[in-house]
């Protein structure tokens, strides 16, 4: 059986979405409730900058419907460091803030590295060894967002595969485009939405993403997020792709 394809956006609080994606009369506290019923996944971005208390995680879980999944961006204090092998404490702090409270709504964790971070095989493997496979009985899926061309290296692909970590596919002008089957799931961030196109990407482009999603699904679940670019168009792009996938 092919994997499921989840499609969404980064975060759910963005003022220009009010009146374009969200109904004008919708209160801000109901935005997650609304977005989670139009999309199939959301990448939580705020966790990159700060931590949240357990009641927030419980609230997010309870406001979203069955079958909805969150991806979570890891703390920058875990990844934006010179020596990755020293990240154990910050990784533990990030993971233990309440992620497991999402239960079966917890999707992959996005470990994002700055564009200045270059590939160092020994140090990167030390980092991968710090990432637990389970937490509170829940399987953890780890995805690596690398932004330096030095990661376009077979040694990196082999390391990612060894630890069942997905290399995030980036549709972007500046970041390396890596499509390697290193894990039992696929994670993609699409960052070329255009404001002059109502659906962010053209009909032809969305058709191509649909075909690629179908191919990726043959090897497991797929998580696709429309991020950056013309952010105001991200929800429309996600909804258009979800429609094509149906």
C-alpha positions in Angstrom: 0.0 0.0 0.0 1.3 3.5 -0.8 1.9 6.0 1.9 -0.4 8.9 2.7 0.3 12.3 1.3 -0.1 15.2 3.7 -0.2 18.8 2.3 -0.1 22.0 4.2 1.6 25.3 5.2 4.0 26.7 7.7 2.2 27.9 10.8 -1.3 29.2 10.9 -1.0 32.8 12.1 -0.3 35.3 9.3 -2.3 38.5 9.0 -2.5 38.6 5.2 -4.4 35.3 5.3 -7.3 37.0 7.1 -9.8 37.6 4.4 -8.0 35.7 1.8 -7.8 32.2 3.4 -9.6 32.8 6.7 -13.2 34.2 6.6 -13.2 37.9 7.6 -15.4 37.3 10.6 -13.3 34.4 12.0 -11.8 35.1 15.4 -8.0 34.5 15.6 -8.3 31.9 18.3 -10.3 29.7 15.8 -7.7 29.9 13.0 -6.1 26.6 13.7 -9.5 24.9 13.9 -10.4 26.3 10.5 -7.0 25.7 8.8 -6.8 22.1 9.9 -10.1 21.4 8.2 -9.0 22.9 4.9 -5.5 21.2 4.9 -4.1 17.9 6.0 -1.0 19.1 7.8 0.7 22.1 9.2 4.4 22.6 10.0 4.7 24.3 13.4 7.4 27.0 13.0 7.3 28.8 16.3 9.2 26.0 18.0 12.3 27.0 16.1 12.5 30.2 18.1 11.0 29.3 21.5 9.4 26.5 23.5 5.8 25.9 24.5 4.2 24.6 27.6 2.3 21.3 27.6 -1.2 22.9 27.6 -0.4 24.5 24.2 0.4 21.0 22.7 -2.7 19.6 24.1 -4.8 22.5 22.8 -3.4 22.1 19.3 -4.1 18.3 19.4 -7.7 18.8 20.5 -8.5 21.6 18.0 -7.6 19.5 15.0 -9.6 16.7 13.4 -8.7 13.0 13.4 -6.2 12.2 10.7 -4.6 15.6 10.8 -0.8 15.7 11.3 1.7 18.3 12.6 5.3 18.5 11.6 7.5 20.4 14.1 10.5 22.6 13.4 13.2 21.8 15.9 14.8 24.4 18.1 17.6 26.5 16.5 19.6 26.0 19.6 20.0 22.4 18.6 21.1 23.0 15.0 22.7 26.4 14.8 25.9 25.5 16.6 29.5 25.0 15.5 29.8 21.5 17.1 26.7 19.5 16.5 27.9 16.7 18.7 27.4 19.0 21.7 23.6 19.4 21.1 22.4 16.7 23.4 21.0 18.9 26.1 19.2 21.3 23.7 17.7 18.3 21.8 16.4 16.8 25.0 14.9 20.2 26.1 13.2 20.6 22.7 11.8 17.1 22.6 10.5 17.1 26.2 8.5 20.3 26.0 5.4 18.4 25.1 5.7 17.0 21.5 4.5 13.6 22.6 1.2 15.1 23.7 0.2 15.4 20.1 0.0 11.6 20.0 -0.7 10.2 16.6 -0.9 13.7 15.3 2.9 14.1 15.6 4.5 14.0 12.2 8.2 14.5 11.3 10.6 16.8 13.1 12.4 19.3 10.8 16.0 19.8 11.9 16.9 22.9 9.9 20.5 23.9 9.5 21.7 27.4 8.4 23.1 27.9 4.9 26.6 28.5 6.4 26.6 25.0 8.0 28.9 22.8 5.9 28.9 19.0 5.8 31.3 17.3 8.3 30.6 13.6 8.2 32.0 12.8 11.6 30.2 15.6 13.5 27.0 15.1 11.6 26.9 11.4 12.4 27.4 12.4 16.1 24.4 14.6 15.8 22.3 11.9 14.2 23.2 9.5 17.0 21.6 12.0 19.5 18.2 11.8 17.8 16.0 9.2 19.6 13.8 6.8 17.6 11.0 6.9 20.1 9.6 9.1 22.9 6.9 8.1 25.3 6.1 5.1 23.1 5.7 7.3 20.0 7.9 6.7 16.9 9.9 9.8 16.0 10.6 10.7 12.4 13.5 13.0 11.7 14.0 15.1 8.6 17.1 17.1 7.8 16.9 20.5 6.1 20.4 21.4 4.8 21.1 24.5 2.9 24.7 24.3 2.0 25.9 22.7 -1.3 28.5 20.7 0.5 25.7 18.3 1.6 25.3 17.2 -2.0 27.5 14.3 -1.1 27.0 10.5 -1.2 28.5 10.3 2.2 25.7 12.5 3.6 23.1 10.5 1.8 24.5 7.3 3.2 24.5 8.7 6.7 20.9 9.9 6.4 19.9 6.4 5.2 21.8 4.7 8.0 19.7 6.6 10.5 16.4 6.6 8.5 16.4 10.4 8.4 14.7 12.1 5.4 16.6 14.8 3.5 14.2 17.6 3.0 13.6 18.3 -0.7 13.7 22.1 -1.3 12.1 23.8 -4.2 14.1 27.0 -4.0 16.5 29.1 -6.0 19.2 29.2 -3.3 19.1 25.8 -1.5 20.4 22.5 -2.8 17.8 20.3 -4.4 18.2 16.8 -3.0 15.8 14.0 -3.9 17.2 10.9 -2.2 15.3 7.9 -0.8 17.0 7.9 2.6 14.0 7.2 4.9 10.6 5.5 5.0 8.9 8.9 4.4 9.5 12.0 2.3 9.4 15.7 3.3 9.3 18.6 0.9 9.2 22.3 1.3 8.0 24.2 -1.8 9.2 27.9 -1.7 8.4 29.3 -5.2 4.8 30.5 -4.8 4.1 33.6 -6.9 1.7 36.3 -5.9 0.3 36.9 -9.4 -0.9 33.3 -9.6 -4.0 32.7 -7.6 -2.9 29.2 -6.6 0.7 30.1 -6.0 2.0 27.6 -8.6 0.6 27.2 -12.1 -1.8 24.4 -12.9 1.0 22.7 -14.8 3.4 22.9 -11.9 0.8 21.6 -9.5 0.2 18.7 -11.8 3.9 17.9 -11.7 4.0 18.1 -7.9 1.0 15.7 -7.9 3.0 13.2 -10.0 6.0 13.6 -7.8 4.0 13.1 -4.7 2.5 9.9 -6.1 6.0 8.7 -6.8 7.3 9.5 -3.4 4.2 7.8 -1.8 5.4 4.5 -3.2 8.1 4.5 -0.5 6.0 5.8 2.4 4.1 8.8 3.8 4.8 12.2 2.2 4.7 15.6 3.8 4.6 18.6 1.5 4.5 22.2 2.8 4.2 25.5 0.9 6.6 27.8 2.6 8.0 31.3 1.9 7.8 32.6 -1.6 4.6 34.6 -1.9 3.4 33.4 1.5 -0.1 34.9 1.0 -0.7 32.2 -1.7 0.5 29.3 0.4 -2.9 28.1 1.6 -4.4 28.3 -1.9 -1.5 26.3 -3.3 -1.9 23.6 -0.6 -5.6 23.4 -1.2 -5.1 23.2 -5.0 -2.6 20.3 -4.6 -4.9 18.5 -2.2 -7.7 18.8 -4.7 -5.5 17.3 -7.5 -4.4 14.4 -5.2 -8.0 13.4 -4.6 
